[in-house]
Amino acid sequence: RFHGEGYQEGYAEGSHAGMAEGRRYGALHGARIGSEIGCYLGFALTWHCLLQKSTDEKKSKKIKALDSLIGMVQKFPYEDPTYDKLQEDLEKIRGKFKQVCSMLNIQSDFRIGTERSSLTF
C-alpha cells in the first residue's frame, strides 16, 4: 500500500515539475527562434530600402532575393507550435539569408547567446 501511494505522489510531483520545465524550455527556445527570424526580417527590409535608392544595375537580382527572404519570413508560422515543418522552414530561411549575404558580399554570423543576440558583419 505504501509503495503504491509513494508511487502516485512521486508521479504527480514529477509530472508537475516536468510541465514547468517544459514550459521554460519552450519559452526560451521560442524566444531564440523569434529573435533570429526578427533579425533576418530587419536585415532584409533595411537592405531592400537601401537598394531601392541605389543606381546599381545588378540590383534587381538582389532585390528579388530580398523579396523572397521577406516573403519566407512573413509566411513563417509564428503562432503554431505544432507546425510539423517548422525546422525545415527555418533551415530554408537560414539558407536564403546566407544566399542574400553572399549576393551582397557580406560576411554574416548570427549568434544566440544567453546574454545577447547579435548579427555581426
Secondary structure, DSSP 8 states (H G I E B T S, - for coil): -HHHHHHHHHHHHHHHHHHHHHHHHHHHHHHHHHHHHHHHHHHHHHHHHHHHT---TTHHHHHHHHHHHHHHHHHS-TT-TT-TTHHHHHHHHHHHHHHHHHHTT---EEEE-SS-EEEE-
